[in-house]
């Protein structure tokens, strides 16, 4: 099972930007799928962005046009660039990897104030 470590979360103002990073303990080129989920207290996790091995990406409608997922195979990292942030984006963000087994990061809190 691959280990995932997230960073880059924190506090941002409405309209601002943050960049989340997720580093994997093994080659992400071997991963079938990687992505980002988010969760607020008392709610289920929901997929907001995913990227396949070939680089193709998909987004939830709530973030499409504002968020961008990317990967760096050399550094074994994926990123989530978050622009035009809104208070409704406040959540804990989780990195996920699907290889031989599904792996989850520990989560990174993002808080957006007005």
C-alpha positions as CSV (number, residue, x, y, z in Angstrom):
1,X,0.0,0.0,0.0
2,X,1.3,3.4,-1.0
3,X,1.7,6.1,1.7
4,X,0.4,9.6,0.8
5,X,1.3,12.8,2.6
6,X,-0.6,16.0,2.0
7,X,0.5,19.6,2.5
8,X,-0.5,23.2,1.5
9,X,-3.8,23.6,3.3
10,X,-4.5,26.6,5.5
11,X,-6.5,29.8,5.6
12,X,-7.5,31.8,2.6
13,X,-9.8,34.7,1.9
14,X,-12.7,34.6,-0.5
15,X,-11.3,35.0,-4.0
16,X,-7.9,33.9,-3.0
17,X,-5.8,30.8,-4.0
18,X,-4.2,27.8,-2.4
19,X,-2.2,24.9,-3.8
20,X,-2.4,21.5,-2.2
21,X,0.3,18.9,-2.7
22,X,0.3,15.1,-2.2
23,X,3.5,13.1,-2.3
24,X,3.5,9.4,-2.7
25,X,5.9,6.8,-1.3
26,X,6.2,5.0,-4.6
27,X,6.0,5.9,-8.3
28,X,2.8,7.5,-9.3
29,X,3.4,6.5,-12.9
30,X,2.3,3.0,-11.7
31,X,-1.0,4.3,-10.3
32,X,-4.1,3.8,-12.3
33,X,-5.9,6.8,-10.8
34,X,-5.2,9.6,-8.4
35,X,-7.4,12.3,-7.1
36,X,-8.7,14.7,-4.5
37,X,-11.8,14.3,-2.2
38,X,-13.2,16.7,0.3
39,X,-15.3,16.3,3.4
40,X,-17.1,18.6,5.8
41,X,-18.1,17.6,9.3
42,X,-21.0,15.2,9.3
43,X,-20.9,14.7,5.5
44,X,-19.6,12.0,3.2
45,X,-16.5,12.4,1.2
46,X,-17.0,13.5,-2.3
47,X,-14.7,13.4,-5.3
48,X,-13.8,16.8,-6.6
49,X,-10.9,16.1,-9.1
50,X,-9.3,13.0,-10.5
51,X,-6.4,12.3,-12.9
52,X,-5.7,9.1,-14.9
53,X,-2.3,7.7,-15.8
54,X,-2.5,9.3,-19.2
55,X,-3.0,12.7,-17.7
56,X,-6.7,13.1,-18.5
57,X,-8.6,14.8,-15.7
58,X,-12.2,15.1,-14.5
59,X,-13.8,17.5,-12.1
60,X,-16.9,17.9,-10.0
61,X,-19.1,20.7,-11.3
62,X,-18.7,22.7,-8.1
63,X,-15.0,23.2,-8.8
64,X,-14.6,22.9,-12.6
65,X,-13.1,26.1,-14.0
66,X,-11.6,27.1,-10.6
67,X,-9.6,24.1,-9.6
68,X,-6.9,22.3,-11.6
69,X,-5.4,18.9,-10.8
70,X,-1.9,18.0,-12.1
71,X,0.9,15.6,-11.5
72,X,4.6,15.4,-11.5
73,X,5.8,11.9,-12.1
74,X,9.5,12.7,-11.3
75,X,8.6,14.0,-7.9
76,X,5.8,11.5,-7.3
77,X,3.4,14.2,-6.5
78,X,0.0,15.4,-7.5
79,X,-1.3,18.9,-7.0
80,X,-4.6,20.7,-6.7
81,X,-4.5,24.4,-7.6
82,X,-7.5,26.1,-6.1
83,X,-8.4,29.5,-7.4
84,X,-11.3,31.9,-6.8
85,X,-11.9,30.3,-3.4
86,X,-15.3,30.6,-1.7
87,X,-16.3,29.9,1.9
88,X,-18.2,26.9,0.5
89,X,-14.9,25.3,-0.4
90,X,-14.1,25.1,3.3
91,X,-13.4,21.4,4.0
92,X,-10.8,18.7,4.7
93,X,-9.2,17.7,1.5
94,X,-7.9,14.1,1.0
95,X,-5.5,12.7,-1.6
96,X,-6.4,9.2,-2.9
97,X,-4.4,6.7,-5.1
98,X,-5.7,3.6,-6.8
99,X,-3.0,1.1,-7.6
100,X,-2.9,-2.5,-6.5
101,X,-4.8,-1.2,-3.4
102,X,-6.6,2.1,-2.7
103,X,-4.7,4.5,-0.4
104,X,-5.7,7.7,1.4
105,X,-3.8,10.6,2.7
106,X,-4.4,12.0,6.2
107,X,-6.3,15.0,5.0
108,X,-5.5,18.7,4.9
109,X,-7.8,21.4,6.2
110,X,-8.8,24.3,4.0
111,X,-10.7,27.2,5.5
112,X,-11.9,30.1,3.4
113,X,-13.2,33.3,5.0
114,X,-15.3,36.1,3.5
